[in-house]
Every structure is written in C-alpha cells, then in structure tokens.
Amino acid sequence: MSHLTKRMKVAFGALAILAACGGGTVGAPDAAAQQTQAPASSATSSSHADHDGMAGMDMGGGSNAATGGDAAKAANDDMDGHDMEMGAHMYMTELRPANASDEKRADEIVAELKPAIAKYKDYKVALDNGYKIFLPNIKQPIYHFTNYANTREAAVEFDPAKPSSLLYKKTADGGYELVGAMYTARKTDTEDQLNERVPLSVARWHKHTNICLPTLRSPASAFANHQFRTISTEEACDAVDGRWFPEIFGWMVHVYPYETDPSKVWAH
C-alpha cells in the first residue's frame, strides 16, 4: 500500500483502539491524526496547539505526543457512560468512608455548577463561549465539549462553576442535550489534592493508563485482530511496534447534576 494509505490506516485504526473496552500540555497531532480529526484539529488551532485532545492534559509519553488525538479518542471511548470500571486501561480512586461534611461539600459544588452551566442547555451558546466539540463527526454516546481556557485554569485552581468539559448526548434532531460536566486536575496531583477539589468519599476520580497506539511500523495483522485494544503492557506494545503511553492526560471526574437519583449525580 502507498505511504499515505498506510498512514490513514494507522490513524483510523488508532481511533478505534479500546472502543470495545468501554482527556499539562500536549503536542499537536501528526498529519495522519489530523486527517481523521479535522473538526477537532481546527477547533484547537495555533492558539491551542499545546492543548490538543479532550481536556488538554499531559499525555505522559515524553516530549513528542504526536498521537494525542488518537489517544484522546481511546480515552473518550473508555468513559462514554455514567458507570465506569477500573481495569487495565483505567485507574479509579477508591471511595473513602462517607461522611456528612463531604456530602455537604459535594452538594455545594453541584449547587454552584447548575446555574453556571444552565445557559449551555442551548449547545450553541456553549460553542459561542469557547467550548469545542471533541470529534464531532465520530458517533459517541457522550460528547465532550471542552473549554481549553477552563482546563488551563483547572491546572492551577478548582472552580466548580468552570468545568473543563460539558457532557452532551446527541438528539434525534441533530442537536445536543446537556447531561453533565467534567472537571480535570493535573496528572501529578495526589489523591489528597483531588479530595480537596471533589471529595473522594463521594466521587471517584479516574485517569487513563496503559495505552498502546499503532505506528507506521505496526503489522497489518495487529489491526485485523484488533490486537491494540487488548494490549496492556509495554512489552506487548513493543512486540507490535506500537507506541506506549503509561498514562495519558491527567485526572478527570464526571458529574451529572440533572440526575434525580442522588447516587447517580457523582456516578462511578
């Protein structure tokens, strides 16, 4: 196959990795990733070139994170619903003992968040206010509308009224229904630091781990057998000439303030 065809195959294959298993600074995606991700790439133009991906978090894969867009897609597939599970590709904080003080603090976060994002029930307002749709042309159960300015602020301090991403479901008429929000934190933050933002007795923060993405050197058989979706060790990734990421992005936590069941507001 031609070099360009191989690059396209690698990019499309990477976008599909880990779909069956279920967002610091990031370098801009390479040409192959851009071909599959043109809408998202245009949303993160030169002013956001160092914040490519779902939430502009550190890829954790060295100085060259060229496959950031593909890894972001893999991470998005891993957390496409309310209930997520810890596994080879996702680490989740353990729930701490419940207590009234934490519950009160979590309720206060939701109480501050709801009026702050109410205007974004009209998704066009979100777009007008700096939120960018991650992979809008890829069918997803949940779409992340990310505000990269909020993400940069979140790396410094926590503001319940400024989530890094808004979570939407696609509607039958082609629009979007606001269902929740996502907060982010630096990948270097400790669990105690996360607890200071959103209490760990109420919510489980998560991060995406052990990701293997294909390269131009990866054999066609690895794509045919969907091998990259199941790889969870660096040795196995090296065996198929993949690119290994021990961790991508940073800490994330979802909140669904419109749920009527309290147990589903901070679903985990």
SULCORMO-V74009 format. One line per field, one symbol per residue. phi: phi as a letter, one per 40 degrees, with the letter a starting at -180 (. if undefined). psi: psi as a letter, one per 20 degrees, with the letter a starting at -180 (. if undefined). burial: # if it has 9 or more other ideal C-beta (glycine too) atoms within 8 Angstrom, else .. A space follows every 10 residues. Layout:
phi = ???
psi = ???
burial = ???
This chain:
phi = .cdccccccc cccccccgcc cb..abcccc ccccccbdcc cccbcdcbdc bchcbgcccg bgcbbccdcc ccccccccbc accbbcacba bbccccdcac cccccccccc cccdccbdcc ccccccccbg cbccfccbca cbbcbbbccc cccccbacbd cbccbbbbbc bccgcbbcba abbbaccccc cccccccbdc cbbbcbabbf bbbcbccccc cccdcfcccb cbbccccccb fcbcbdabga caacbbcccc cdcbcbca
psi = qrggggghgg ghghhipjhi i..bqqqqqa hghhhikggh ghhmahikhj kqagjkrphk kaholhkghg hhgggghhlj agpqqpahjp pqqqprpqqh gggghhhhgg hhgghhjhij hohhhghhkj ppppmhjppq hpppopohgh gghhigqpoh imqhqqpqqp rhjiaqppia rpqrrqiiqr hhhhhhfopi igqoqqqprl ppqqriipqh hhghjkhhhi pjqhghghhk lrppohqqcb qqpqpnijph ohiigmq.
burial = .....##### #####.###. ####.####. .######.## #.##...### ########## #...###### ########## ...#....## .##..#.... .##.##.### .###.##..# ..#.###... #####....# .#######.# #####....# .######### .....##### #######.#. #.###..### ########## #####..#.. .##..####. #....###.# .####.#### #######.#. ....###.
